[in-house]
C-alpha cells in the first residue's frame, strides 16, 4: 500500500474539489484525473506552439 500524505488546502479549494468529485470517487482518484488532464493540456499547448513555429518535420 502507498504511503499517505496530507496536503493542506483552503476551505474554498476543499469545497471546489468536493463539487468536482463524482459519487464513489476518492480524492486520490480525482487528483490523479486532474493531473492527467493537466498533462494533456500541456502537451496540446506545446504541439500547437510547435505547429505555429513551423518547427516540425513531416513524415512520409
mmCIF file of the N, C-alpha and C atoms, coordinates in Angstrom:
data_MODEL
# 
_entry.id   MODEL 
# 
loop_
_atom_site.group_PDB 
_atom_site.id 
_atom_site.type_symbol 
_atom_site.label_atom_id 
_atom_site.label_alt_id 
_atom_site.label_comp_id 
_atom_site.label_asym_id 
_atom_site.label_entity_id 
_atom_site.label_seq_id 
_atom_site.pdbx_PDB_ins_code 
_atom_site.Cartn_x 
_atom_site.Cartn_y 
_atom_site.Cartn_z 
_atom_site.occupancy 
_atom_site.B_iso_or_equiv 
_atom_site.pdbx_formal_charge 
_atom_site.auth_seq_id 
_atom_site.auth_comp_id 
_atom_site.auth_asym_id 
_atom_site.auth_atom_id 
_atom_site.pdbx_PDB_model_num 
ATOM 1   N N  . UNK A 1 1  ? 0.842   -1.191 0.000   1.00 0.00 ? 1  UNK A N  1 
ATOM 2   C CA . UNK A 1 1  ? 0.000   0.000  0.000   1.00 0.00 ? 1  UNK A CA 1 
ATOM 3   C C  . UNK A 1 1  ? 0.878   1.242  0.000   1.00 0.00 ? 1  UNK A C  1 
ATOM 4   N N  . UNK A 1 2  ? 0.442   2.254  -0.725  1.00 0.00 ? 2  UNK A N  1 
ATOM 5   C CA . UNK A 1 2  ? 1.186   3.504  -0.808  1.00 0.00 ? 2  UNK A CA 1 
ATOM 6   C C  . UNK A 1 2  ? 1.058   4.309  0.480   1.00 0.00 ? 2  UNK A C  1 
ATOM 7   N N  . UNK A 1 3  ? 2.087   5.067  0.791   1.00 0.00 ? 3  UNK A N  1 
ATOM 8   C CA . UNK A 1 3  ? 2.054   5.943  1.946   1.00 0.00 ? 3  UNK A CA 1 
ATOM 9   C C  . UNK A 1 3  ? 1.109   7.105  1.675   1.00 0.00 ? 3  UNK A C  1 
ATOM 10  N N  . UNK A 1 4  ? 0.417   7.538  2.702   1.00 0.00 ? 4  UNK A N  1 
ATOM 11  C CA . UNK A 1 4  ? -0.484  8.682  2.586   1.00 0.00 ? 4  UNK A CA 1 
ATOM 12  C C  . UNK A 1 4  ? 0.233   9.946  2.988   1.00 0.00 ? 4  UNK A C  1 
ATOM 13  N N  . UNK A 1 5  ? -0.130  11.042 2.353   1.00 0.00 ? 5  UNK A N  1 
ATOM 14  C CA . UNK A 1 5  ? 0.403   12.362 2.669   1.00 0.00 ? 5  UNK A CA 1 
ATOM 15  C C  . UNK A 1 5  ? -0.760  13.309 2.835   1.00 0.00 ? 5  UNK A C  1 
ATOM 16  N N  . UNK A 1 6  ? -0.566  14.309 3.637   1.00 0.00 ? 6  UNK A N  1 
ATOM 17  C CA . UNK A 1 6  ? -1.596  15.339 3.813   1.00 0.00 ? 6  UNK A CA 1 
ATOM 18  C C  . UNK A 1 6  ? -1.211  16.568 3.009   1.00 0.00 ? 6  UNK A C  1 
ATOM 19  N N  . UNK A 1 7  ? -2.205  17.150 2.371   1.00 0.00 ? 7  UNK A N  1 
ATOM 20  C CA . UNK A 1 7  ? -1.997  18.362 1.590   1.00 0.00 ? 7  UNK A CA 1 
ATOM 21  C C  . UNK A 1 7  ? -2.934  19.431 2.155   1.00 0.00 ? 7  UNK A C  1 
ATOM 22  N N  . UNK A 1 8  ? -2.385  20.430 2.809   1.00 0.00 ? 8  UNK A N  1 
ATOM 23  C CA . UNK A 1 8  ? -3.260  21.477 3.345   1.00 0.00 ? 8  UNK A CA 1 
ATOM 24  C C  . UNK A 1 8  ? -3.857  22.319 2.211   1.00 0.00 ? 8  UNK A C  1 
ATOM 25  N N  . UNK A 1 9  ? -5.155  22.531 2.269   1.00 0.00 ? 9  UNK A N  1 
ATOM 26  C CA . UNK A 1 9  ? -5.846  23.373 1.294   1.00 0.00 ? 9  UNK A CA 1 
ATOM 27  C C  . UNK A 1 9  ? -6.807  24.298 2.036   1.00 0.00 ? 9  UNK A C  1 
ATOM 28  N N  . UNK A 1 10 ? -7.162  25.386 1.387   1.00 0.00 ? 10 UNK A N  1 
ATOM 29  C CA . UNK A 1 10 ? -8.128  26.297 1.987   1.00 0.00 ? 10 UNK A CA 1 
ATOM 30  C C  . UNK A 1 10 ? -9.520  25.673 1.920   1.00 0.00 ? 10 UNK A C  1 
ATOM 31  N N  . UNK A 1 11 ? -10.431 26.236 2.667   1.00 0.00 ? 11 UNK A N  1 
ATOM 32  C CA . UNK A 1 11 ? -11.811 25.749 2.669   1.00 0.00 ? 11 UNK A CA 1 
ATOM 33  C C  . UNK A 1 11 ? -12.412 25.875 1.271   1.00 0.00 ? 11 UNK A C  1 
ATOM 34  N N  . UNK A 1 12 ? -12.093 26.965 0.586   1.00 0.00 ? 12 UNK A N  1 
ATOM 35  C CA . UNK A 1 12 ? -12.620 27.190 -0.761  1.00 0.00 ? 12 UNK A CA 1 
ATOM 36  C C  . UNK A 1 12 ? -12.165 26.078 -1.709  1.00 0.00 ? 12 UNK A C  1 
ATOM 37  N N  . UNK A 1 13 ? -10.883 25.733 -1.653  1.00 0.00 ? 13 UNK A N  1 
ATOM 38  C CA . UNK A 1 13 ? -10.354 24.675 -2.518  1.00 0.00 ? 13 UNK A CA 1 
ATOM 39  C C  . UNK A 1 13 ? -10.996 23.338 -2.165  1.00 0.00 ? 13 UNK A C  1 
ATOM 40  N N  . UNK A 1 14 ? -11.129 23.054 -0.883  1.00 0.00 ? 14 UNK A N  1 
ATOM 41  C CA . UNK A 1 14 ? -11.756 21.799 -0.434  1.00 0.00 ? 14 UNK A CA 1 
ATOM 42  C C  . UNK A 1 14 ? -13.183 21.687 -0.972  1.00 0.00 ? 14 UNK A C  1 
ATOM 43  N N  . UNK A 1 15 ? -13.927 22.789 -0.902  1.00 0.00 ? 15 UNK A N  1 
ATOM 44  C CA . UNK A 1 15 ? -15.308 22.786 -1.386  1.00 0.00 ? 15 UNK A CA 1 
ATOM 45  C C  . UNK A 1 15 ? -15.359 22.592 -2.897  1.00 0.00 ? 15 UNK A C  1 
ATOM 46  N N  . UNK A 1 16 ? -14.447 23.241 -3.628  1.00 0.00 ? 16 UNK A N  1 
ATOM 47  C CA . UNK A 1 16 ? -14.401 23.077 -5.082  1.00 0.00 ? 16 UNK A CA 1 
ATOM 48  C C  . UNK A 1 16 ? -14.063 21.637 -5.452  1.00 0.00 ? 16 UNK A C  1 
ATOM 49  N N  . UNK A 1 17 ? -13.111 21.046 -4.761  1.00 0.00 ? 17 UNK A N  1 
ATOM 50  C CA . UNK A 1 17 ? -12.776 19.639 -5.008  1.00 0.00 ? 17 UNK A CA 1 
ATOM 51  C C  . UNK A 1 17 ? -13.983 18.748 -4.754  1.00 0.00 ? 17 UNK A C  1 
ATOM 52  N N  . UNK A 1 18 ? -14.698 19.034 -3.675  1.00 0.00 ? 18 UNK A N  1 
ATOM 53  C CA . UNK A 1 18 ? -15.893 18.259 -3.357  1.00 0.00 ? 18 UNK A CA 1 
ATOM 54  C C  . UNK A 1 18 ? -16.949 18.346 -4.444  1.00 0.00 ? 18 UNK A C  1 
ATOM 55  N N  . UNK A 1 19 ? -17.067 19.507 -5.080  1.00 0.00 ? 19 UNK A N  1 
ATOM 56  C CA . UNK A 1 19 ? -18.032 19.668 -6.175  1.00 0.00 ? 19 UNK A CA 1 
ATOM 57  C C  . UNK A 1 19 ? -17.593 18.912 -7.429  1.00 0.00 ? 19 UNK A C  1 
ATOM 58  N N  . UNK A 1 20 ? -16.295 18.799 -7.628  1.00 0.00 ? 20 UNK A N  1 
ATOM 59  C CA . UNK A 1 20 ? -15.789 18.098 -8.812  1.00 0.00 ? 20 UNK A CA 1 
ATOM 60  C C  . UNK A 1 20 ? -15.815 16.584 -8.670  1.00 0.00 ? 20 UNK A C  1 
ATOM 61  N N  . UNK A 1 21 ? -15.734 16.106 -7.443  1.00 0.00 ? 21 UNK A N  1 
ATOM 62  C CA . UNK A 1 21 ? -15.648 14.670 -7.174  1.00 0.00 ? 21 UNK A CA 1 
ATOM 63  C C  . UNK A 1 21 ? -16.978 13.987 -7.493  1.00 0.00 ? 21 UNK A C  1 
ATOM 64  N N  . UNK A 1 22 ? -16.892 12.887 -8.229  1.00 0.00 ? 22 UNK A N  1 
ATOM 65  C CA . UNK A 1 22 ? -18.090 12.106 -8.550  1.00 0.00 ? 22 UNK A CA 1 
ATOM 66  C C  . UNK A 1 22 ? -18.422 11.148 -7.395  1.00 0.00 ? 22 UNK A C  1 
ATOM 67  N N  . UNK A 1 23 ? -19.646 10.711 -7.354  1.00 0.00 ? 23 UNK A N  1 
ATOM 68  C CA . UNK A 1 23 ? -20.077 9.763  -6.328  1.00 0.00 ? 23 UNK A CA 1 
ATOM 69  C C  . UNK A 1 23 ? -19.207 8.512  -6.397  1.00 0.00 ? 23 UNK A C  1 
ATOM 70  N N  . UNK A 1 24 ? -18.661 8.084  -5.275  1.00 0.00 ? 24 UNK A N  1 
ATOM 71  C CA . UNK A 1 24 ? -17.826 6.889  -5.215  1.00 0.00 ? 24 UNK A CA 1 
ATOM 72  C C  . UNK A 1 24 ? -16.372 7.123  -5.578  1.00 0.00 ? 24 UNK A C  1 
ATOM 73  N N  . UNK A 1 25 ? -16.058 8.301  -6.076  1.00 0.00 ? 25 UNK A N  1 
ATOM 74  C CA . UNK A 1 25 ? -14.684 8.618  -6.463  1.00 0.00 ? 25 UNK A CA 1 
ATOM 75  C C  . UNK A 1 25 ? -13.914 9.110  -5.240  1.00 0.00 ? 25 UNK A C  1 
ATOM 76  N N  . UNK A 1 26 ? -12.686 8.660  -5.084  1.00 0.00 ? 26 UNK A N  1 
ATOM 77  C CA . UNK A 1 26 ? -11.861 9.136  -3.978  1.00 0.00 ? 26 UNK A CA 1 
ATOM 78  C C  . UNK A 1 26 ? -11.181 10.446 -4.393  1.00 0.00 ? 26 UNK A C  1 
ATOM 79  N N  . UNK A 1 27 ? -10.718 11.183 -3.397  1.00 0.00 ? 27 UNK A N  1 
ATOM 80  C CA . UNK A 1 27 ? -9.977  12.408 -3.701  1.00 0.00 ? 27 UNK A CA 1 
ATOM 81  C C  . UNK A 1 27 ? -8.678  12.063 -4.432  1.00 0.00 ? 27 UNK A C  1 
ATOM 82  N N  . UNK A 1 28 ? -8.083  10.933 -4.106  1.00 0.00 ? 28 UNK A N  1 
ATOM 83  C CA . UNK A 1 28 ? -6.876  10.486 -4.792  1.00 0.00 ? 28 UNK A CA 1 
ATOM 84  C C  . UNK A 1 28 ? -7.158  10.280 -6.281  1.00 0.00 ? 28 UNK A C  1 
ATOM 85  N N  . UNK A 1 29 ? -8.263  9.621  -6.584  1.00 0.00 ? 29 UNK A N  1 
ATOM 86  C CA . UNK A 1 29 ? -8.643  9.398  -7.978  1.00 0.00 ? 29 UNK A CA 1 
ATOM 87  C C  . UNK A 1 29 ? -8.930  10.717 -8.691  1.00 0.00 ? 29 UNK A C  1 
ATOM 88  N N  . UNK A 1 30 ? -9.625  11.616 -8.005  1.00 0.00 ? 30 UNK A N  1 
ATOM 89  C CA . UNK A 1 30 ? -9.930  12.921 -8.584  1.00 0.00 ? 30 UNK A CA 1 
ATOM 90  C C  . UNK A 1 30 ? -8.657  13.688 -8.897  1.00 0.00 ? 30 UNK A C  1 
ATOM 91  N N  . UNK A 1 31 ? -7.743  13.725 -7.955  1.00 0.00 ? 31 UNK A N  1 
ATOM 92  C CA . UNK A 1 31 ? -6.495  14.454 -8.172  1.00 0.00 ? 31 UNK A CA 1 
ATOM 93  C C  . UNK A 1 31 ? -5.674  13.832 -9.289  1.00 0.00 ? 31 UNK A C  1 
ATOM 94  N N  . UNK A 1 32 ? -5.626  12.510 -9.375  1.00 0.00 ? 32 UNK A N  1 
ATOM 95  C CA . UNK A 1 32 ? -4.891  11.854 -10.454 1.00 0.00 ? 32 UNK A CA 1 
ATOM 96  C C  . UNK A 1 32 ? -5.528  12.188 -11.806 1.00 0.00 ? 32 UNK A C  1 
ATOM 97  N N  . UNK A 1 33 ? -6.845  12.207 -11.858 1.00 0.00 ? 33 UNK A N  1 
ATOM 98  C CA . UNK A 1 33 ? -7.553  12.576 -13.086 1.00 0.00 ? 33 UNK A CA 1 
ATOM 99  C C  . UNK A 1 33 ? -7.210  14.022 -13.473 1.00 0.00 ? 33 UNK A C  1 
ATOM 100 N N  . UNK A 1 34 ? -7.186  14.911 -12.496 1.00 0.00 ? 34 UNK A N  1 
ATOM 101 C CA . UNK A 1 34 ? -6.851  16.310 -12.758 1.00 0.00 ? 34 UNK A CA 1 
ATOM 102 C C  . UNK A 1 34 ? -5.413  16.450 -13.246 1.00 0.00 ? 34 UNK A C  1 
ATOM 103 N N  . UNK A 1 35 ? -4.506  15.690 -12.677 1.00 0.00 ? 35 UNK A N  1 
ATOM 104 C CA . UNK A 1 35 ? -3.107  15.715 -13.095 1.00 0.00 ? 35 UNK A CA 1 
ATOM 105 C C  . UNK A 1 35 ? -2.979  15.262 -14.545 1.00 0.00 ? 35 UNK A C  1 
ATOM 106 N N  . UNK A 1 36 ? -3.652  14.169 -14.896 1.00 0.00 ? 36 UNK A N  1 
ATOM 107 C CA . UNK A 1 36 ? -3.586  13.655 -16.264 1.00 0.00 ? 36 UNK A CA 1 
ATOM 108 C C  . UNK A 1 36 ? -4.164  14.663 -17.257 1.00 0.00 ? 36 UNK A C  1 
ATOM 109 N N  . UNK A 1 37 ? -5.280  15.304 -16.901 1.00 0.00 ? 37 UNK A N  1 
ATOM 110 C CA . UNK A 1 37 ? -5.871  16.316 -17.772 1.00 0.00 ? 37 UNK A CA 1 
ATOM 111 C C  . UNK A 1 37 ? -4.929  17.503 -17.938 1.00 0.00 ? 37 UNK A C  1 
ATOM 112 N N  . UNK A 1 38 ? -4.257  17.891 -16.884 1.00 0.00 ? 38 UNK A N  1 
ATOM 113 C CA . UNK A 1 38 ? -3.302  18.990 -16.946 1.00 0.00 ? 38 UNK A CA 1 
ATOM 114 C C  . UNK A 1 38 ? -2.144  18.630 -17.872 1.00 0.00 ? 38 UNK A C  1 
ATOM 115 N N  . UNK A 1 39 ? -1.644  17.410 -17.747 1.00 0.00 ? 39 UNK A N  1 
ATOM 116 C CA . UNK A 1 39 ? -0.547  16.956 -18.617 1.00 0.00 ? 39 UNK A CA 1 
ATOM 117 C C  . UNK A 1 39 ? -0.969  16.981 -20.083 1.00 0.00 ? 39 UNK A C  1 
ATOM 118 N N  . UNK A 1 40 ? -2.201  16.527 -20.369 1.00 0.00 ? 40 UNK A N  1 
ATOM 119 C CA . UNK A 1 40 ? -2.706  16.540 -21.745 1.00 0.00 ? 40 UNK A CA 1 
ATOM 120 C C  . UNK A 1 40 ? -2.772  17.973 -22.260 1.00 0.00 ? 40 UNK A C  1 
ATOM 121 N N  . UNK A 1 41 ? -3.244  18.882 -21.421 1.00 0.00 ? 41 UNK A N  1 
ATOM 122 C CA . UNK A 1 41 ? -3.324  20.285 -21.810 1.00 0.00 ? 41 UNK A CA 1 
ATOM 123 C C  . UNK A 1 41 ? -1.960  20.853 -22.145 1.00 0.00 ? 41 UNK A C  1 
ATOM 124 N N  . UNK A 1 42 ? -0.961  20.527 -21.329 1.00 0.00 ? 42 UNK A N  1 
ATOM 125 C CA . UNK A 1 42 ? 0.405   20.982 -21.596 1.00 0.00 ? 42 UNK A CA 1 
ATOM 126 C C  . UNK A 1 42 ? 0.914   20.430 -22.923 1.00 0.00 ? 42 UNK A C  1 
ATOM 127 N N  . UNK A 1 43 ? 0.654   19.157 -23.172 1.00 0.00 ? 43 UNK A N  1 
ATOM 128 C CA . UNK A 1 43 ? 1.089   18.527 -24.419 1.00 0.00 ? 43 UNK A CA 1 
ATOM 129 C C  . UNK A 1 43 ? 0.456   19.204 -25.626 1.00 0.00 ? 43 UNK A C  1 
ATOM 130 N N  . UNK A 1 44 ? -0.858  19.436 -25.569 1.00 0.00 ? 44 UNK A N  1 
ATOM 131 C CA . UNK A 1 44 ? -1.542  20.066 -26.692 1.00 0.00 ? 44 UNK A CA 1 
ATOM 132 C C  . UNK A 1 44 ? -1.079  21.499 -26.910 1.00 0.00 ? 44 UNK A C  1 
ATOM 133 N N  . UNK A 1 45 ? -0.821  22.236 -25.837 1.00 0.00 ? 45 UNK A N  1 
ATOM 134 C CA . UNK A 1 45 ? -0.307  23.599 -25.984 1.00 0.00 ? 45 UNK A CA 1 
ATOM 135 C C  . UNK A 1 45 ? 1.076   23.583 -26.633 1.00 0.00 ? 45 UNK A C  1 
ATOM 136 N N  . UNK A 1 46 ? 1.902   22.637 -26.234 1.00 0.00 ? 46 UNK A N  1 
ATOM 137 C CA . UNK A 1 46 ? 3.239   22.527 -26.820 1.00 0.00 ? 46 UNK A CA 1 
ATOM 138 C C  . UNK A 1 46 ? 3.146   22.130 -28.295 1.00 0.00 ? 46 UNK A C  1 
ATOM 139 N N  . UNK A 1 47 ? 2.242   21.214 -28.615 1.00 0.00 ? 47 UNK A N  1 
ATOM 140 C CA . UNK A 1 47 ? 2.063   20.800 -30.003 1.00 0.00 ? 47 UNK A CA 1 
ATOM 141 C C  . UNK A 1 47 ? 1.600   21.983 -30.854 1.00 0.00 ? 47 UNK A C  1 
ATOM 142 N N  . UNK A 1 48 ? 0.680   22.788 -30.326 1.00 0.00 ? 48 UNK A N  1 
ATOM 143 C CA . UNK A 1 48 ? 0.206   23.972 -31.037 1.00 0.00 ? 48 UNK A CA 1 
ATOM 144 C C  . UNK A 1 48 ? 1.341   24.963 -31.265 1.00 0.00 ? 48 UNK A C  1 
ATOM 145 N N  . UNK A 1 49 ? 2.164   25.170 -30.242 1.00 0.00 ? 49 UNK A N  1 
ATOM 146 C CA . UNK A 1 49 ? 3.292   26.100 -30.357 1.00 0.00 ? 49 UNK A CA 1 
ATOM 147 C C  . UNK A 1 49 ? 4.284   25.615 -31.407 1.00 0.00 ? 49 UNK A C  1 
ATOM 148 N N  . UNK A 1 50 ? 4.553   24.321 -31.428 1.00 0.00 ? 50 UNK A N  1 
ATOM 149 C CA . UNK A 1 50 ? 5.464   23.749 -32.427 1.00 0.00 ? 50 UNK A CA 1 
ATOM 150 C C  . UNK A 1 50 ? 4.893   23.961 -33.830 1.00 0.00 ? 50 UNK A C  1 
ATOM 151 N N  . UNK A 1 51 ? 3.598   23.720 -33.979 1.00 0.00 ? 51 UNK A N  1 
ATOM 152 C CA . UNK A 1 51 ? 2.953   23.896 -35.281 1.00 0.00 ? 51 UNK A CA 1 
ATOM 153 C C  . UNK A 1 51 ? 3.007   25.361 -35.719 1.00 0.00 ? 51 UNK A C  1 
ATOM 154 N N  . UNK A 1 52 ? 2.743   26.283 -34.803 1.00 0.00 ? 52 UNK A N  1 
ATOM 155 C CA . UNK A 1 52 ? 2.769   27.714 -35.127 1.00 0.00 ? 52 UNK A CA 1 
ATOM 156 C C  . UNK A 1 52 ? 4.169   28.172 -35.524 1.00 0.00 ? 52 UNK A C  1 
ATOM 157 N N  . UNK A 1 53 ? 5.188   27.620 -34.884 1.00 0.00 ? 53 UNK A N  1 
ATOM 158 C CA . UNK A 1 53 ? 6.569   27.983 -35.211 1.00 0.00 ? 53 UNK A CA 1 
ATOM 159 C C  . UNK A 1 53 ? 7.039   27.298 -36.492 1.00 0.00 ? 53 UNK A C  1 
ATOM 160 N N  . UNK A 1 54 ? 6.295   26.268 -36.935 1.00 0.00 ? 54 UNK A N  1 
ATOM 161 C CA . UNK A 1 54 ? 6.723   25.503 -38.096 1.00 0.00 ? 54 UNK A CA 1 
ATOM 162 C C  . UNK A 1 54 ? 7.956   24.677 -37.777 1.00 0.00 ? 54 UNK A C  1 
ATOM 163 N N  . UNK A 1 55 ? 8.063   24.318 -36.529 1.00 0.00 ? 55 UNK A N  1 
ATOM 164 C CA . UNK A 1 55 ? 9.252   23.641 -36.011 1.00 0.00 ? 55 UNK A CA 1 
ATOM 165 C C  . UNK A 1 55 ? 9.036   22.129 -35.983 1.00 0.00 ? 55 UNK A C  1 
ATOM 166 N N  . UNK A 1 56 ? 8.727   21.552 -37.159 1.00 0.00 ? 56 UNK A N  1 
ATOM 167 C CA . UNK A 1 56 ? 8.485   20.113 -37.220 1.00 0.00 ? 56 UNK A CA 1 
ATOM 168 C C  . UNK A 1 56 ? 8.910   19.568 -38.574 1.00 0.00 ? 56 UNK A C  1 
ATOM 169 N N  . UNK A 1 57 ? 9.014   18.278 -38.647 1.00 0.00 ? 57 UNK A N  1 
ATOM 170 C CA . UNK A 1 57 ? 9.382   17.610 -39.883 1.00 0.00 ? 57 UNK A CA 1 
ATOM 171 C C  . UNK A 1 57 ? 8.246   16.681 -40.248 1.00 0.00 ? 57 UNK A C  1 
ATOM 172 N N  . UNK A 1 58 ? 7.756   16.786 -41.473 1.00 0.00 ? 58 UNK A N  1 
ATOM 173 C CA . UNK A 1 58 ? 6.673   15.919 -41.925 1.00 0.00 ? 58 UNK A CA 1 
ATOM 174 C C  . UNK A 1 58 ? 7.223   14.527 -42.193 1.00 0.00 ? 58 UNK A C  1 
ATOM 175 N N  . UNK A 1 59 ? 6.441   13.531 -41.835 1.00 0.00 ? 59 UNK A N  1 
ATOM 176 C CA . UNK A 1 59 ? 6.793   12.135 -42.115 1.00 0.00 ? 59 UNK A CA 1 
ATOM 177 C C  . UNK A 1 59 ? 6.101   11.710 -43.401 1.00 0.00 ? 59 UNK A C  1 
ATOM 178 N N  . UNK A 1 60 ? 6.795   10.941 -44.190 1.00 0.00 ? 60 UNK A N  1 
ATOM 179 C CA . UNK A 1 60 ? 6.217   10.482 -45.459 1.00 0.00 ? 60 UNK A CA 1 
ATOM 180 C C  . UNK A 1 60 ? 5.681   9.100  -45.327 1.00 0.00 ? 60 UNK A C  1 
# 
